[in-house]
Amino acid sequence: MKKISEKILYKGKWLSLKKNLFINMRKQKVLWESIQRNRNCLAFGIIARLKPSGRYILIKQFRQAINNYVIGLPAGTCDVGSASPKALRKSILKELKEETGYSGKIKSISPVLKLNPALIDHDFLVVRVEVDEKSPENTELCQCLEPAEEIETMLVEGKKLEKLLLEQGKKGVAISSGMWFLACNLI
Amino acid sequence: MKKISEKILYKGKWLSLKKNLFINMRKQKVLWESIQRNRNCLAFGIIARLKPSGRYILIKQFRQAINNYVIGLPAGTCDVGSASPKALRKSILKELKEETGYSGKIKSISPVLKLNPALIDHDFLVVRVEVDEKSPENTELCQCLEPAEEIETMLVEGKKLEKLLLEQGKKGVAISSGMWFLACNLI
């Protein structure tokens, strides 16, 4: 598959709609619409594990695109231009603290992944963070939310994740596909 | 958070860009751009496990939105209007066969999940399928691809998934975030 051309069909404030033209191996034309973020940013999702209980931090967050609350991971974005490895790590821990109140330490960062590559070219990292729940900074938690954010924190053991997702789903809360994949066990 | 209004900014052939206005709990206005598919469809990802080897079927597929190949699950969409449970099951098994050549049996279907709910309101199912690799229909495999599709099938044991993703990433192949979450082990 070879890209021949691309064109912005409409540029919004944050998102643009693009039309891309390709030629496939059989020399047929393939037209594909896709989305582009106007700001070149890297997104990250945080798998934060409390120590010593072993519970994970989930969030129930209002998502404007679906007009509902959804169970997902604490997550954020970071400008690519300013993203030195140090600035990125700082931004990840800041986001976790703002969304959930918890302070933690980064244990690992995944390679760069693609979030929803059928639709958009958006880089995404999965970051593992360890949170010491006995630490003084984690005993009185205080969120710091932006106007677009309404977020509630939930704690769950890994083996009870699927049960929690099913219960929340029955209450009408949406479940992100990423959370479901996390709960899937590949034996 | 309460939705006040929504407006289509631009309607493409398959995708539309929307502007949504909300009022938050503190009575502040929140503007949010989102994407809508013009066709009301349900997407599905297939976790197909071969029996008796226990390996899983992955695909390496060209994705126009990122202009690269990506490791992901066999996946497809089904029109919501025509999706009786029976038609949906048929469409899932047909998609698996077209993309990978394998015939299988559905073992379970997840509740309705949301794919990328920061950006789009798109329903998604995770379907578990069992494939009898000794069955005559699975010994000579034949894909049946559409013009926009270039797909290669890969088989992997669950416990070797992370290693395969890292190897493919080093070769320049993209990794979808869903695949990475599947490889994450929540202890």
Contacts between the chains, C-beta under 8 A, distances in Angstrom:
chain1	res1	chain2	res2	distance
A	1	B	62	4.6
A	1	B	64	7.3
A	1	B	150	5.5
A	3	B	64	7.9
A	3	B	67	5.3
A	9	B	10	6.2
A	9	B	12	5.7
A	10	B	9	6.2
A	10	B	10	3.5
A	10	B	12	7.9
A	10	B	17	5.7
A	12	B	9	5.7
A	12	B	10	7.9
A	12	B	17	5.4
A	12	B	19	7.0
A	12	B	33	4.9
A	13	B	31	7.4
A	13	B	33	6.3
A	14	B	33	5.0
A	15	B	17	6.0
A	15	B	33	4.8
A	15	B	34	7.9
A	15	B	35	7.0
A	15	B	119	7.6
A	16	B	17	7.7
A	17	B	10	5.7
A	17	B	12	5.4
A	17	B	15	6.0
A	17	B	16	7.8
A	17	B	17	4.8
A	17	B	35	7.9
A	19	B	12	7.1
A	20	B	64	5.6
A	20	B	65	7.6
A	20	B	67	7.8
A	22	B	64	6.0
A	22	B	148	7.9
A	24	B	147	5.7
A	24	B	148	7.2
A	24	B	150	6.9
A	25	B	150	6.6
A	26	B	147	7.1
A	28	B	147	4.6
A	30	B	64	6.9
A	30	B	147	5.7
A	30	B	148	4.7
A	31	B	13	7.4
A	32	B	64	3.6
A	32	B	65	6.8
A	32	B	148	6.9
A	33	B	12	4.9
A	33	B	13	6.3
A	33	B	14	5.0
A	33	B	15	4.7
A	34	B	15	7.9
A	34	B	64	6.6
A	34	B	65	3.8
A	35	B	15	7.0
A	35	B	17	7.9
A	35	B	35	5.7
A	35	B	65	7.4
A	35	B	119	7.1
A	45	B	177	7.4
A	47	B	184	6.6
A	47	B	186	7.5
A	54	B	187	7.1
A	56	B	186	6.4
A	62	B	1	4.6
A	63	B	114	7.7
A	63	B	117	4.4
A	63	B	118	6.2
A	64	B	1	7.3
A	64	B	3	7.9
A	64	B	20	5.6
A	64	B	22	6.0
A	64	B	30	6.9
A	64	B	32	3.6
A	64	B	34	6.6
A	65	B	20	7.6
A	65	B	32	6.8
A	65	B	34	3.8
A	65	B	35	7.4
A	65	B	117	5.8
A	65	B	118	6.2
A	65	B	119	5.6
A	65	B	120	5.7
A	65	B	121	5.6
A	66	B	114	5.6
A	66	B	117	4.8
A	66	B	121	4.5
A	67	B	3	5.3
A	67	B	20	7.8
A	67	B	121	7.6
A	70	B	114	5.8
A	70	B	117	4.9
A	72	B	117	7.4
A	75	B	118	8.0
A	110	B	180	5.6
A	111	B	165	7.8
A	111	B	166	6.7
A	111	B	169	4.7
A	111	B	175	6.7
A	112	B	169	7.9
A	113	B	174	7.6
A	113	B	175	5.0
A	113	B	176	6.6
A	113	B	177	4.4
A	113	B	179	7.9
A	113	B	180	5.2
A	114	B	63	7.7
A	114	B	66	5.6
A	114	B	70	5.8
A	114	B	174	4.7
A	114	B	175	6.8
A	114	B	176	5.6
A	114	B	177	6.7
A	115	B	116	6.4
A	115	B	176	7.9
A	115	B	177	4.9
A	116	B	115	6.4
A	116	B	116	4.2
A	116	B	119	7.2
A	116	B	120	7.8
A	116	B	176	8.0
A	116	B	177	7.8
A	117	B	63	4.4
A	117	B	65	5.8
A	117	B	66	4.8
A	117	B	70	4.9
A	117	B	72	7.4
A	117	B	174	6.4
A	117	B	176	5.7
A	118	B	63	6.2
A	118	B	65	6.3
A	118	B	75	7.9
A	119	B	15	7.6
A	119	B	35	7.1
A	119	B	65	5.6
A	119	B	116	7.2
A	119	B	119	7.7
A	119	B	120	7.0
A	120	B	65	5.7
A	120	B	116	7.8
A	120	B	119	7.0
A	121	B	65	5.6
A	121	B	66	4.5
A	121	B	67	7.5
A	124	B	177	4.9
A	126	B	177	6.9
A	126	B	180	5.5
A	126	B	181	7.0
A	126	B	184	6.9
A	147	B	24	5.7
A	147	B	26	7.1
A	147	B	28	4.6
A	147	B	30	5.7
A	148	B	22	7.9
A	148	B	24	7.3
A	148	B	30	4.7
A	148	B	32	6.9
A	150	B	1	5.5
A	150	B	24	6.9
A	150	B	25	6.6
A	158	B	186	3.2
A	158	B	187	5.8
A	159	B	186	7.8
A	161	B	186	6.4
A	165	B	111	7.8
A	166	B	111	6.7
A	169	B	111	4.7
A	169	B	112	7.9
A	174	B	113	7.6
A	174	B	114	4.7
A	174	B	117	6.4
A	175	B	111	6.7
A	175	B	113	5.0
A	175	B	114	6.8
A	176	B	113	6.6
A	176	B	114	5.6
A	176	B	115	7.8
A	176	B	116	8.0
A	176	B	117	5.7
A	177	B	45	7.4
A	177	B	113	4.4
A	177	B	114	6.7
A	177	B	115	4.9
A	177	B	116	7.8
A	177	B	124	4.9
A	177	B	126	7.0
A	177	B	178	6.2
A	178	B	177	6.3
A	178	B	178	6.5
A	178	B	181	5.1
A	179	B	113	7.9
A	180	B	110	5.6
A	180	B	113	5.1
A	180	B	126	5.5
A	181	B	126	7.0
A	181	B	178	5.0
A	181	B	181	3.8
A	181	B	182	4.8
A	182	B	181	4.8
A	182	B	184	5.9
A	182	B	186	6.1
A	183	B	186	7.7
A	184	B	47	6.6
A	184	B	126	6.9
A	184	B	182	5.9
A	186	B	47	7.5
A	186	B	56	6.4
A	186	B	158	3.2
A	186	B	159	7.8
A	186	B	161	6.4
A	186	B	182	6.2
A	186	B	183	7.7
A	187	B	54	7.1
A	187	B	158	5.7
